[in-house]
Structure formats: structure tokens, C-alpha cells
Amino acid sequence: MKALIMQAPRADLSVSDAPDPACPPDGVVISVHACGVCRSDHHSWTGADPTPLPHIMGHEFAGIIEEVGPDCGLRSGQRITAPFILGCGHCTDCTSGQPTICADQYCPGFHGPGAFAQRLAIRAADFNAVPLPDTIPFDVAAAMGCRVTTAWRALSDRAQLQPGEWVAIHGLGGVGLSALLIAKALGAQVIGIDPNPTARTMAQSLGADHALGADALEQLKQITQGGAHVSVEAIGLTSAFAASLASLRKLGRHVQVGMPTGNHAKPPLPLLDLVYSNQLSLFGMRGLSAAGFAPLLHLIETGKLDLTPLITGHISLGDVQAVFEDMDRFAATGVQVVTDFTR
């Protein structure tokens, strides 16, 4: 099969021949029809989130089952997607509905070969695979990837967002814009915050009530009459984390969606002035279970959530490196989706 191979951090990526994946006894092999390019992949490419080398990245995928293991009940020809965190399916965390904290979790594109390739193996597929309705195209399912599913759980489950509440979204990349679309679908009022004027313009085109620069805290407080009810940090930067906490009103809820790496992994915490005095709630957020896809897919199928404006380009495997270089400069907007796996 053709795959995009990383030989070393920040090395030029090459489209090369790679061995086809073996089918797990309890899993499937899919032909990959679309794979989103995510900032988490960028973390791998830069070496901030080390992976085994040489390596195939990619974890936001959708495709068609080609091969089924003897212990799996799925069938060839089914259209599926799956969470980027694959649970084992049988531990206490998995059986209680929390596979994103499974101690034996496996993440394609991180722990092993990913979906920047023509084929991908998925383990424990009866537990992890998500049937994809015919009405949802592969590129939209891939654009959902980790960003939309993570933003969905962050707002609907962790933050318990209510209609009419104010949401501040810090960082208007793929996950930030996903959070914006979901917040609007849930009836919230949204302020997008990003230093990139192109990102702010896109946020406004997607329905943001306001789009502000990174130094507009006082303006945000005035607009919301005291601060946001919910704040989403969607980029993984120390400065955005501090701004997220500062943008909340008393009893506000912060959700950490962006993955902090390097020097950003241990930011200072204003424990007395904000968290204690204002009685803030801080939530960590990573991934969605396969069982949690149903209400999100329903929103898409009924037209209440349109993800197509998120997709800003359909690219080939060989174009992925240019997207990473844009991410270096925080110049990437929307979601680029690989749909050509031949070059």
C-alpha cells in the first residue's frame, strides 16, 4: 500500500510503499477513503509527542471494511469511522462507558501505524467501530475526527453547556471552530478568540457572535456582562490557558481541549485569585467513545450541525507536510482532509 512515512522529527515526509496491515482477530482492516490533518499529528511530526520511527501518522479516518477477523461480527463493505482512542473493550473503564481512560488503549497514528495510508487496522472493532450512515460523506466523517468528537463531549458532557450561555473559545483552529459550530447548535452564544485575523473572519462566517483578538479580555467581559459561563482552551498554549481562566465569570467552567506539550505542559495556575475565589471548575477532555457518536451523528443527519464549512481543502498524502508547516506559523485555517492516497 501507499503511505506517508515519517523517518525523523521534522524530516521531509515521503509517500512510499509500506506493508499492508495484518487484520487483528477481533478487528478489521479498512480501505481509508479520507483522513483529516490534525494539530496532534503536527505534534508527532515536530517530536513534541514522540512516536516509534519510522512512522505513519493520521488518526481522523473513515473508510470501508475490506477484511474481517474471525472473532469480529462486522462484515466487509461496511462504511465506518472510529474514535482516535481505541479501547480494549473489556476492562472496567471500557464496560462502564469510559474507554478514553482505558489503561490498554491504542491510538492509531500514535502508538502504531495510522491512517495517512491506503489501509488501516482497527482492533476490537465490534466495540470501537462506528457505522457511518450513507448520508454522511467520508470527508465529513474524517473532518469530525478527534476535533469535532472531542469538542462535542467537551461542551455537551464535561461542561454541560446550556442554551443561552456564553462560551469563549480560545484558539480558532480545527477543534476551536468545531466547538463553535457545536455551541451554536446547542443554542449558546459564542466568542471566538484568536490572534489570526483570518481565523477570526472564518469564525464569524461560521456564526460566532463575536470574534476578538488575544488581548481583548476587557471587551469580552463587557460583552458577556462579567465573563463567559464556559471557556474552551483549544490550542494547548500557556497564554491561552491563562486567558481562558481569566475570561470566566464566577462559577465558570474551563475545559482543556488543546494538548499542551513541551514548556506548555505545566503552566502556572492562579489558584487563589481565580480558581478558589471565583469557584471555577476545571475539566480535562480527551476523546469520545464509539457509543457517544450517536447523538452527534443525529445532529449532522438532521441538518442541525453542518460540518462542511470546516473543510477548507481536499489534499493528497504528499500535501500533508505543507499543512504542518502552516501549523508551525499558526497560519492553518479550518480542516484539510486527505482524500487522495496515491501520491
C-alpha positions in Angstrom: 0.0 0.0 0.0 1.0 3.7 -0.3 1.6 5.5 2.9 3.1 8.8 4.2 6.3 7.9 6.1 8.0 10.0 8.8 11.6 8.9 9.3 12.6 11.5 11.9 11.0 14.6 13.6 10.7 17.5 11.1 12.3 15.4 8.3 10.7 15.6 4.9 7.8 13.2 4.6 7.7 10.8 1.7 4.9 8.8 0.1 6.3 5.3 -0.2 5.3 1.7 -0.3 4.5 0.1 3.1 3.4 -3.3 4.2 -0.4 -3.9 4.3 -1.6 -4.1 7.9 -2.4 -7.5 9.4 -6.1 -7.9 10.4 -6.5 -8.4 14.2 -8.5 -11.5 15.1 -11.1 -9.2 16.8 -10.8 -6.4 14.3 -11.0 -5.2 10.7 -8.8 -3.7 8.0 -10.4 -0.8 6.2 -9.6 0.9 2.9 -9.1 4.6 4.0 -11.2 7.0 2.0 -10.5 10.2 4.0 -8.2 11.3 6.8 -8.1 14.7 8.5 -4.9 16.5 9.2 -4.8 17.4 12.9 -2.6 19.5 15.1 -2.0 16.3 17.1 -0.3 14.9 14.0 1.8 18.1 13.9 2.9 17.3 17.5 4.2 13.9 16.3 5.9 15.4 13.3 7.7 18.0 15.4 8.8 15.4 18.0 6.7 17.1 20.8 4.7 13.9 21.1 7.3 11.2 20.3 6.3 8.1 18.3 8.1 5.0 17.1 10.1 5.6 13.9 9.7 5.2 11.0 6.1 6.1 11.5 2.7 6.5 9.7 0.7 9.3 11.3 -3.1 10.0 10.9 -5.9 9.3 13.3 -9.0 11.0 11.8 -10.2 8.5 9.4 -13.2 7.0 7.6 -13.4 4.2 5.1 -14.8 0.8 4.1 -14.2 -2.6 5.7 -12.0 -4.8 3.4 -11.1 -7.6 5.8 -12.7 -9.0 9.0 -11.0 -11.0 11.7 -12.5 -14.4 12.8 -13.6 -13.0 16.2 -15.3 -9.9 14.8 -19.0 -9.6 13.9 -18.7 -6.9 11.3 -18.9 -7.5 7.6 -16.9 -6.5 4.5 -18.2 -3.5 2.6 -19.5 -1.6 5.7 -18.8 2.2 5.9 -17.2 3.0 9.2 -15.3 5.5 11.2 -13.9 5.1 14.8 -12.7 7.1 17.7 -9.0 8.0 17.7 -8.7 6.3 21.1 -9.5 2.6 20.7 -10.4 0.9 24.0 -9.7 -2.7 24.7 -13.4 -3.3 25.1 -13.4 -5.5 28.2 -11.8 -3.6 31.1 -13.8 -1.9 33.8 -13.3 1.6 32.2 -14.5 0.3 28.8 -17.5 -1.6 30.1 -18.6 1.4 32.2 -18.6 3.7 29.1 -15.2 5.4 29.6 -12.8 3.9 27.1 -10.9 7.1 26.7 -9.2 6.3 30.0 -8.7 2.6 29.2 -5.3 1.6 30.5 -4.8 -0.6 27.5 -5.9 2.0 24.9 -4.4 2.1 21.4 -4.3 5.2 19.3 -3.7 4.7 15.6 -1.2 7.2 14.3 0.5 7.4 17.7 1.0 4.0 19.3 1.3 2.4 15.8 0.6 2.9 12.1 -2.1 5.4 11.3 -4.4 6.5 8.5 -2.1 8.5 6.3 -2.2 5.3 4.3 -4.4 3.3 2.0 -5.3 0.8 4.6 -5.6 0.7 8.4 -6.2 -2.0 11.0 -8.7 -1.4 13.8 -8.7 -3.6 16.9 -11.7 -4.7 19.0 -13.8 -3.5 16.1 -17.2 -4.7 17.5 -16.5 -2.3 20.4 -14.7 0.6 18.6 -16.1 0.8 15.1 -18.9 3.4 14.4 -21.2 2.6 11.4 -21.3 5.6 9.1 -24.7 6.5 7.6 -24.7 6.7 3.8 -25.8 10.3 4.1 -22.5 11.4 5.7 -19.6 11.6 3.2 -16.2 10.2 4.1 -14.6 13.7 4.1 -17.1 15.0 6.7 -16.6 11.9 8.9 -12.9 12.4 8.7 -13.3 16.1 9.5 -15.2 15.0 12.6 -12.1 13.1 13.6 -10.8 13.9 17.0 -11.6 17.6 16.8 -15.4 17.5 16.4 -15.9 14.5 18.7 -13.7 16.0 21.4 -15.4 19.4 21.1 -18.8 17.7 21.3 -18.0 15.8 24.5 -16.3 18.8 26.0 -19.4 21.0 25.6 -22.3 18.5 26.0 -20.8 16.3 28.6 -17.9 17.9 30.6 -19.1 21.5 30.6 -22.9 20.7 30.5 -23.4 23.7 28.2 -26.9 25.2 28.4 -28.8 27.2 25.8 -28.2 30.9 26.1 -24.9 30.6 28.0 -21.8 32.4 26.8 -18.9 30.3 25.5 -15.4 31.7 25.0 -13.3 29.6 22.6 -9.5 30.3 22.8 -7.9 29.2 19.5 -9.8 29.0 16.3 -8.1 26.1 14.6 -10.0 22.9 13.7 -11.1 22.0 17.2 -11.9 25.6 18.1 -14.1 26.1 15.0 -15.7 22.7 15.7 -16.5 23.8 19.3 -18.0 27.0 17.8 -20.4 25.1 15.4 -21.4 22.7 18.2 -22.0 25.5 20.7 -24.3 27.3 18.2 -26.1 24.1 17.5 -26.7 23.7 21.3 -28.1 27.3 21.5 -25.2 29.0 23.1 -23.7 32.5 22.4 -20.1 32.3 21.2 -17.0 34.5 21.4 -14.0 33.2 19.4 -10.5 34.4 20.4 -7.5 34.2 18.1 -4.6 36.4 17.1 -5.0 35.4 13.5 -7.4 37.7 11.7 -8.1 35.1 9.0 -9.2 32.6 11.7 -11.4 35.3 13.3 -13.1 36.1 9.9 -13.8 32.4 9.4 -15.3 32.1 12.9 -17.6 35.0 12.1 -18.6 33.3 8.9 -19.5 30.2 10.8 -21.8 32.1 13.2 -19.6 33.4 16.1 -21.4 36.2 17.8 -18.1 38.0 18.3 -14.5 37.3 17.2 -11.8 39.0 19.2 -8.0 39.2 19.3 -6.0 37.6 22.0 -5.7 40.8 24.1 -9.4 41.6 24.3 -10.3 40.4 27.8 -12.0 43.6 28.9 -14.1 43.7 25.8 -15.1 40.1 26.4 -16.1 40.9 30.0 -18.2 43.8 28.8 -19.9 41.7 26.1 -20.8 38.9 28.4 -21.6 41.1 31.4 -19.0 39.6 33.7 -17.4 36.7 31.8 -18.2 33.5 29.9 -20.1 30.7 31.5 -17.9 28.2 29.7 -14.4 28.6 28.3 -12.6 26.2 25.9 -8.9 26.2 25.5 -8.4 24.7 22.1 -4.7 25.2 21.2 -2.6 24.0 24.1 -0.7 27.2 24.9 0.1 28.6 28.3 -1.1 32.0 27.3 -4.4 30.6 26.0 -4.9 28.6 29.3 -4.3 31.8 31.4 -6.7 33.8 29.1 -9.3 31.0 29.3 -9.4 31.1 33.1 -9.4 34.9 33.2 -12.3 35.1 30.7 -14.7 33.2 33.0 -17.3 34.6 35.3 -17.7 33.3 38.9 -18.6 29.6 38.9 -17.5 29.3 35.3 -16.3 26.1 33.7 -13.0 25.7 31.9 -12.5 22.8 29.5 -8.9 21.9 28.5 -9.2 20.5 24.9 -5.9 21.7 23.4 -3.0 19.3 24.1 -0.2 21.1 25.9 3.3 20.0 25.0 6.9 21.0 26.0 7.1 24.1 28.1 3.3 24.5 27.9 2.6 21.2 29.8 3.0 22.7 33.3 1.5 26.3 33.2 1.2 28.4 36.4 -2.2 28.1 38.0 -3.8 31.2 39.6 -5.3 29.0 42.3 -6.3 31.7 44.9 -7.3 34.6 42.7 -9.3 32.7 40.1 -9.9 29.0 40.8 -10.5 29.3 44.6 -12.0 32.8 44.9 -14.2 32.6 41.8 -15.0 28.9 42.4 -14.1 27.8 38.9 -14.5 24.2 37.6 -11.6 22.8 35.5 -12.2 19.8 33.2 -9.8 17.8 31.2 -11.0 16.4 27.9 -9.7 13.8 25.5 -11.7 11.9 23.0 -15.1 10.3 22.7 -16.3 6.7 23.0 -17.8 4.9 19.9 -21.1 4.8 21.8 -21.0 8.6 22.2 -21.1 9.2 18.4 -24.9 8.6 18.1 -26.3 12.0 19.2 -23.5 13.8 17.2 -24.3 11.8 14.0 -28.0 12.6 14.6 -27.3 16.3 14.7 -25.4 16.0 11.4 -28.0 13.8 9.7 -30.9 16.2 10.7 -29.0 19.2 9.4 -28.7 20.9 12.8 -24.9 20.7 12.6 -23.3 21.3 9.2 -19.6 20.4 9.2 -18.9 21.1 5.5 -17.7 24.7 6.1 -15.0 23.3 8.3 -13.3 21.6 5.3 -11.0 24.1 3.7 -9.2 21.7 1.4 -9.1 18.2 -0.1 -5.4 17.2 -0.5 -3.1 14.3 -1.3 -0.8 12.5 1.1 2.1 14.5 -0.3 0.5 17.8 0.7 0.4 17.0 4.4 3.8 18.4 5.2 2.8 21.8 3.8 -0.1 21.8 6.2 2.2 21.1 9.1 4.4 24.0 8.0 1.4 26.3 8.1 0.6 24.9 11.6 4.2 25.9 12.6 3.2 29.6 11.9 -0.4 29.2 13.3 -1.5 30.0 9.7 -3.6 27.0 9.1 -7.4 27.6 9.0 -10.2 25.0 9.0 -9.6 21.4 8.3 -7.5 19.9 5.5 -8.7 16.4 4.5 -6.6 13.8 2.7 -8.8 12.1 0.0 -6.0 11.1 -2.5 -3.9 8.3 -1.1 -2.0 7.6 -4.3 0.6 10.3 -4.2 
